């Protein structure tokens, strides 16, 4: 029973880590493209919608996260007047989603191995 509680708490920590990684990558994206006004707020909005797309995509199928996450990133980015082409925005969104999910999944698998659940 203790391992189940530890695993649930660990899973919640990794959900928070996933959002934090998406936020960090969105912030770096905005800074890379010359956004200087309200970068943290813009990164939060961009990360929130990207995270929502990833979350909904993960519910339907894991592949859906790699479709809905970049799409949500692209749609939200259009409202921020960042000078980047549509194709580049989608690829940036895909890269952000893939990097954040990859790092989180690797960390979570390591955590499960550590507690003996995997």
C-alpha positions in Angstrom: 0.0 0.0 0.0 2.9 2.4 0.8 4.3 1.9 -2.7 1.0 2.9 -4.2 0.8 6.1 -2.2 4.4 6.9 -3.1 3.7 6.1 -6.8 0.6 8.4 -6.8 2.6 11.2 -5.2 5.4 10.7 -7.6 3.0 10.8 -10.5 1.6 14.1 -9.3 5.2 15.5 -9.0 5.9 14.4 -12.5 2.7 16.1 -13.8 3.9 19.3 -12.2 7.4 18.7 -13.7 5.8 18.2 -17.2 4.1 21.6 -16.9 7.3 23.2 -15.6 9.3 21.8 -18.5 6.7 23.0 -21.1 6.7 26.4 -19.4 10.5 26.6 -19.5 10.7 25.6 -23.1 8.0 28.1 -24.1 9.8 30.9 -22.2 13.1 30.0 -24.0 11.2 29.9 -27.3 9.7 33.4 -26.7 13.1 34.8 -25.6 14.8 33.2 -28.7 12.3 35.0 -30.9 12.8 38.4 -29.4 9.8 38.7 -27.1 10.7 41.0 -24.2 7.4 42.3 -23.0 5.7 40.2 -20.2 7.7 37.0 -21.1 6.6 35.1 -18.0 2.9 35.8 -18.5 3.1 35.0 -22.2 5.0 31.8 -21.5 2.4 30.8 -18.8 -0.5 31.3 -21.3 1.4 29.4 -24.0 2.4 26.6 -21.7 -1.1 26.3 -20.2 -2.7 25.7 -23.6 0.1 23.5 -24.8 -0.2 21.4 -21.6 -4.0 21.2 -22.0 -3.5 19.9 -25.6 -1.0 17.4 -24.4 -3.3 16.3 -21.6 -6.3 15.8 -23.8 -4.1 14.0 -26.4 -2.8 11.6 -23.8 -6.3 10.7 -22.7 -7.3 9.6 -26.2 -4.0 8.0 -27.2 -0.4 8.8 -26.6 0.0 9.8 -30.2 -2.7 12.4 -29.7 -0.4 14.4 -27.4 2.0 14.9 -30.3 -0.9 16.2 -32.4 -3.0 18.3 -30.0 0.0 19.7 -28.1 1.7 21.3 -31.1 -1.6 22.4 -32.4 -2.5 24.2 -29.1 1.0 25.7 -29.1 0.5 27.0 -32.7 -3.0 28.4 -32.0 -1.9 30.2 -28.9 1.3 31.5 -30.5 -0.8 33.2 -33.2 -2.3 35.4 -30.6 1.1 36.6 -29.3 2.3 38.3 -32.4 5.6 36.4 -32.5 7.4 36.7 -35.9 7.6 33.0 -36.8 6.1 31.1 -39.8 3.2 28.7 -39.4 5.3 25.7 -40.2 8.1 26.7 -37.8 5.6 27.3 -35.1 4.1 23.8 -35.5 7.6 22.3 -35.5 8.7 24.3 -32.4 5.5 23.1 -30.7 6.2 19.5 -31.6 9.8 19.9 -30.3 8.7 21.4 -27.1 6.1 18.7 -26.5 8.5 15.9 -27.5 11.3 17.2 -25.3 9.1 17.8 -22.2 7.3 14.4 -22.5 10.6 12.6 -23.1 12.3 14.1 -20.1 9.3 13.5 -17.9 8.8 9.9 -19.1 12.4 9.1 -18.5 12.3 10.6 -15.0 9.1 8.8 -14.2 10.4 5.4 -15.4 13.5 6.0 -13.3 11.2 6.8 -10.3 9.2 3.6 -10.8 12.4 1.6 -11.0 13.6 3.2 -7.8 10.5 2.3 -5.9 10.4 -1.2 -7.4 7.2 -0.8 -9.3 8.9 -1.3 -12.7 
